[in-house]
Amino acid sequence: MTSPSTSPSATTPAAALETGARTHEAPGRRLRIRARAYLPYLAGKLGAAALSLLAVLVTGFFLFRIVPGDPVKAMTHGAPTSAEQLAALRRQFGLDEPLWRQFTEYCTGALTGDLGTSYQFRAPVGELIAAKLPATLLLTGVAVVLYSALGLWLGTRSAWRHGGLGDRLNTGVALTLWSVPSFWLGLLLITVFSVGAGPVPGLFPSGGMESGGTSGLAYVLDVAHHMVLPVLTLVAVGYAQTLLVMRSSLLDEMGGDYLTTARAKGLRDAAVRRRHAVPNALLPTVTMVFINLGHVAAGSILVETVFSWPGLGGLFYQALSVPDLPLVQGLFVVFAAAMILMNLLADLLHPFLDPRVAR
């Protein structure tokens, strides 16, 4: 017969304290294990982002130097200019220096925040970008929020009832709009809703950000009135990608055994979708949303040009037509850096959504 002191079920005070210590240690130990797994992942992603930024600097410098056109002659606007005057302008802007020196000065300035001086505006590139950035953030920020939310919602509904009429209709419309060039759709909307076509009167402005002469609430309403057509263009073209990614991701999750288990426990279909299926399908969609947020800084060059929106897209078009090399390079770096940053944030967020990513 086993004595109480040697019984497997007996627990001494020392054993109880040891068990309690292990119980309290377990969460902290798990956190330390996750941190050790996350740090190499973090270092790898930061290193990849740094290499991407370096590649952007190299590409931005050499790519725009093969663009046809002479910046110095473009700055004179065709006015009679002697060879000595052209040579003086080239010396002033450093265009007479060897290419390797131009490249090192460009990289040094970009890494320190000095993007140079615009040829045509004779102003620091950073100041020009800062002046145009709010208009771009307003237009594309509103559009990105709207088409991301619309794409997530419609993509979830389409996948959950895949094969039905709503799924076929949503997918068909999304694919059609995704294949439409944004500038063509913008021109079509201007023709129909700004100029007026047939029984449809001109309801919205054809371009610009404001009419002028307004303030307060009237100014806000005026800007919102000017935003309708460009935002509609961006939403119509942009929501399809989010819809299709969310639909595909959710379809992959719908065959999982954990959904069958959730239904067997008595959860309603809406709860199964909301609590289990959608969170597990969000990983690729989160990446897509962050990439869309990266587009906020870049805006849409074609849409801003079509609607004469005073943002970075229109500024980039003006710079490219000269070509204004410091301004073009500065905008290229800002656009690419925004994409790299948003992609990095999405990668850093992934392990919190799915811990297996960092392993």
C-alpha positions in Angstrom: 0.0 0.0 0.0 1.4 3.4 -1.0 1.8 5.9 1.8 0.4 9.4 1.5 3.9 10.8 1.4 4.8 8.8 -1.7 1.5 8.9 -3.4 1.6 10.4 -7.0 -1.4 12.6 -6.1 0.3 14.0 -3.0 1.6 17.5 -3.4 4.2 18.9 -1.0 4.4 22.7 -0.4 7.7 22.8 -2.2 6.2 21.0 -5.2 3.3 23.4 -5.2 5.5 26.4 -5.2 7.6 24.9 -8.0 4.4 24.2 -10.0 3.1 27.7 -9.4 6.4 29.2 -10.5 6.3 27.3 -13.7 2.7 28.4 -14.3 3.7 32.0 -13.8 6.9 31.6 -15.9 5.1 30.1 -18.9 3.6 33.4 -20.4 6.9 35.2 -19.9 8.9 32.4 -21.4 6.6 32.3 -24.4 7.0 36.0 -24.9 10.8 35.6 -24.7 10.7 32.8 -27.3 8.6 34.9 -29.6 10.9 37.9 -29.1 13.9 35.8 -30.0 12.2 34.6 -33.1 11.0 38.1 -34.0 14.3 39.9 -33.8 16.0 38.1 -36.7 12.8 38.6 -38.7 12.9 42.3 -37.9 16.6 42.6 -38.8 16.0 40.9 -42.1 13.1 43.1 -43.0 14.9 46.3 -42.1 17.9 45.2 -44.1 15.7 44.4 -47.1 14.1 47.9 -46.8 17.5 49.6 -46.7 18.7 47.7 -49.8 15.4 48.6 -51.6 15.9 52.3 -50.7 19.5 52.1 -52.1 18.2 50.6 -55.3 15.7 53.4 -55.6 18.4 56.0 -55.2 20.5 54.4 -57.9 17.5 53.8 -60.3 16.2 57.3 -59.7 19.5 58.9 -60.6 20.3 57.0 -63.8 16.8 56.4 -65.1 15.9 60.0 -65.6 19.2 60.9 -67.2 18.2 58.9 -70.2 15.0 60.9 -70.6 15.2 62.9 -73.9 15.6 66.6 -73.5 18.1 69.2 -72.3 17.1 70.7 -69.0 19.2 73.9 -69.5 17.6 74.6 -72.9 14.1 73.9 -71.5 14.7 76.5 -68.7 15.4 79.2 -71.3 12.0 78.5 -72.9 13.4 78.8 -76.4 14.8 82.3 -75.8 17.9 83.2 -77.7 20.8 82.1 -75.5 24.5 82.0 -76.3 26.7 79.0 -75.7 28.5 80.9 -72.9 25.1 81.5 -71.1 24.2 77.8 -71.5 27.6 76.7 -70.1 27.1 79.1 -67.1 23.7 77.6 -66.4 25.2 74.1 -66.5 27.9 75.1 -64.1 25.4 76.7 -61.8 23.3 73.5 -61.6 26.3 71.1 -61.5 25.5 69.5 -64.9 29.1 70.0 -66.1 30.5 67.8 -63.3 31.4 64.1 -63.9 28.5 61.7 -63.6 30.1 59.9 -60.6 30.3 63.2 -58.7 26.7 64.1 -59.5 25.7 60.7 -58.2 27.6 61.0 -54.9 26.2 64.5 -54.3 22.7 63.3 -55.1 22.9 60.3 -52.8 24.4 62.4 -50.0 21.7 65.0 -50.3 18.9 62.5 -50.5 20.1 60.6 -47.3 20.3 63.9 -45.4 17.0 65.3 -46.6 18.3 67.7 -49.2 16.7 66.9 -52.5 18.3 69.7 -54.4 16.9 72.8 -56.2 14.3 72.7 -58.9 15.5 73.9 -62.3 12.2 75.5 -63.4 10.9 76.8 -60.1 14.2 77.8 -58.7 13.1 76.6 -55.2 14.1 73.7 -52.9 12.5 70.4 -54.0 11.6 69.6 -50.4 9.5 72.8 -50.1 7.8 72.2 -53.4 6.8 68.7 -52.4 5.7 69.9 -48.9 3.4 72.5 -50.6 1.7 70.0 -52.9 1.6 67.0 -50.5 -1.6 68.0 -48.6 -3.7 68.1 -51.7 -2.5 64.6 -52.8 -3.0 63.2 -49.3 -6.6 64.5 -49.2 -7.5 63.1 -52.6 -5.8 59.8 -52.5 -6.3 59.3 -48.8 -10.0 59.5 -49.1 -10.0 57.3 -52.2 -7.8 54.6 -50.5 -10.0 54.5 -47.4 -13.1 54.2 -49.5 -11.9 51.5 -52.0 -10.2 49.5 -49.3 -13.3 49.3 -47.2 -15.5 48.6 -50.2 -13.1 45.9 -51.5 -12.9 44.2 -48.1 -16.7 44.2 -47.7 -17.6 43.1 -51.2 -14.7 40.5 -51.3 -15.9 38.9 -48.1 -19.6 38.7 -49.3 -18.5 37.4 -52.7 -16.3 34.6 -51.2 -18.9 33.6 -48.6 -21.5 33.1 -51.2 -19.3 32.2 -54.1 -20.9 30.9 -57.2 -24.0 32.9 -56.7 -25.4 35.8 -58.7 -24.0 38.4 -56.4 -20.5 36.8 -56.6 -20.5 36.7 -60.4 -21.8 40.2 -60.7 -19.3 41.7 -58.2 -16.4 39.8 -59.8 -17.4 40.7 -63.3 -17.8 44.4 -62.5 -14.5 44.5 -60.6 -12.5 42.8 -63.4 -14.1 45.2 -65.9 -13.2 48.4 -64.0 -9.8 47.1 -63.1 -9.0 46.8 -66.8 -10.1 50.3 -67.6 -7.3 52.9 -67.8 -7.8 55.5 -65.1 -7.3 58.5 -67.3 -9.9 57.2 -69.8 -12.4 56.7 -67.1 -11.7 60.2 -65.7 -12.2 61.7 -69.1 -15.5 59.8 -69.5 -16.8 61.0 -66.2 -15.9 64.6 -67.1 -17.7 64.2 -70.4 -20.9 62.8 -68.7 -21.0 64.5 -65.3 -19.1 67.8 -65.9 -19.8 68.8 -69.5 -23.1 67.0 -69.6 -24.3 64.3 -72.0 -27.9 64.0 -73.3 -30.3 64.2 -70.4 -27.5 64.2 -67.8 -26.6 67.8 -66.9 -23.2 69.0 -65.8 -23.2 68.5 -62.1 -19.5 68.6 -61.0 -16.5 70.8 -61.8 -14.2 69.5 -64.5 -10.9 70.2 -62.7 -9.1 72.1 -59.9 -9.5 71.8 -56.2 -11.6 74.9 -55.4 -13.5 77.7 -57.1 -12.0 80.4 -55.0 -13.6 83.2 -53.0 -15.0 80.9 -50.3 -14.1 80.2 -46.6 -15.2 78.2 -43.7 -17.9 75.6 -44.3 -18.5 76.9 -47.8 -14.8 76.2 -48.6 -15.0 72.7 -47.3 -18.1 72.0 -49.4 -16.5 73.5 -52.4 -13.4 71.2 -52.1 -15.7 68.2 -51.5 -17.6 69.1 -54.7 -14.4 69.2 -56.7 -13.3 65.9 -55.2 -16.3 63.8 -56.3 -15.2 62.9 -59.8 -11.5 62.2 -59.2 -12.3 60.2 -56.0 -14.9 58.3 -57.9 -12.3 57.5 -60.6 -9.8 56.3 -58.1 -12.3 54.2 -56.2 -13.8 52.6 -59.3 -10.4 51.5 -60.6 -8.8 50.7 -57.2 -11.4 48.7 -55.2 -11.2 45.7 -57.6 -7.8 44.6 -56.5 -8.7 44.5 -52.8 -12.0 42.7 -53.6 -10.2 40.0 -55.6 -7.4 39.4 -53.1 -9.9 39.2 -50.2 -12.2 36.9 -52.1 -9.3 34.5 -53.0 -7.9 34.5 -49.5 -11.2 33.8 -47.9 -12.0 31.0 -50.4 -8.8 29.3 -49.3 -9.9 29.5 -45.7 -13.4 28.2 -46.2 -12.4 24.6 -46.4 -10.6 24.6 -43.1 -11.6 22.1 -40.4 -11.7 24.8 -37.8 -14.8 26.4 -39.5 -16.6 23.0 -39.4 -15.7 22.8 -35.7 -17.0 26.3 -35.1 -20.3 25.5 -36.8 -20.5 22.2 -34.8 -20.3 24.2 -31.6 -23.5 26.0 -32.6 -22.1 29.3 -33.8 -24.2 31.1 -36.4 -22.9 31.5 -39.9 -22.3 35.2 -39.5 -20.3 34.7 -36.3 -18.2 31.9 -38.0 -17.4 34.3 -40.8 -16.7 37.3 -38.6 -14.8 35.7 -35.8 -12.9 32.9 -37.5 -12.7 33.0 -41.3 -12.2 36.7 -42.0 -9.4 37.2 -39.4 -7.4 34.3 -40.9 -7.9 35.6 -44.4 -6.7 39.1 -43.6 -2.9 38.4 -44.0 -2.6 39.0 -47.7 -5.3 41.7 -47.6 -3.4 43.6 -44.9 -0.4 43.7 -47.2 -2.6 45.0 -50.0 -4.1 47.7 -47.7 -0.7 48.9 -46.6 0.5 49.0 -50.2 -2.5 51.1 -51.0 -1.6 53.4 -48.2 1.9 53.8 -49.8 0.1 55.0 -52.9 -1.3 57.9 -50.8 2.0 59.8 -51.1 2.4 59.0 -54.8 -1.2 59.9 -55.6 -2.3 59.2 -59.1 -0.3 61.1 -61.7 -2.8 60.4 -64.5 -5.9 61.2 -62.5 -4.4 64.4 -61.0 -3.3 65.5 -64.5 -6.7 64.8 -66.0 -8.6 66.7 -63.3 -5.9 69.4 -62.9 -5.6 68.5 -59.2 -2.8 70.6 -57.6 -1.0 67.7 -56.0 2.2 65.7 -56.4 1.0 63.9 -59.5 0.6 67.1 -61.5 3.9 68.3 -60.1 5.6 65.1 -61.3 4.1 65.6 -64.8 5.4 69.2 -64.9 8.8 68.1 -63.8 9.0 65.2 -66.3 8.0 67.5 -69.2 11.1 69.7 -68.8 12.9 67.4 -67.5 13.5 69.0 -64.2 16.0 66.4 -62.9 16.2 67.3 -59.2 12.4 67.6 -58.9 11.8 64.4 -60.8 14.4 62.5 -58.7 13.0 63.9 -55.5 9.5 62.9 -56.2 10.6 59.5 -57.3 12.4 59.0 -54.1 9.5 60.2 -52.0 7.0 57.9 -53.9 9.2 54.9 -53.6 10.2 55.5 -50.0 6.5 55.7 -49.0 5.9 52.3 -50.7 8.9 50.8 -49.0 7.8 52.1 -45.6 4.3 50.8 -45.9 5.5 47.4 -47.2 7.9 47.3 -44.2 5.1 48.1 -41.7 2.9 45.4 -43.3 5.8 42.8 -42.9 6.3 43.8 -39.3 2.6 43.5 -38.5 2.3 40.0 -40.1 3.8 38.1 -37.1 1.2 39.6 -34.8 -1.6 38.4 -37.1 0.1 35.0 -37.7 3.0 34.0 -35.4 4.1 31.3 -37.9 5.4 34.1 -40.2 8.4 34.9 -38.0 9.5 31.3 -37.5 
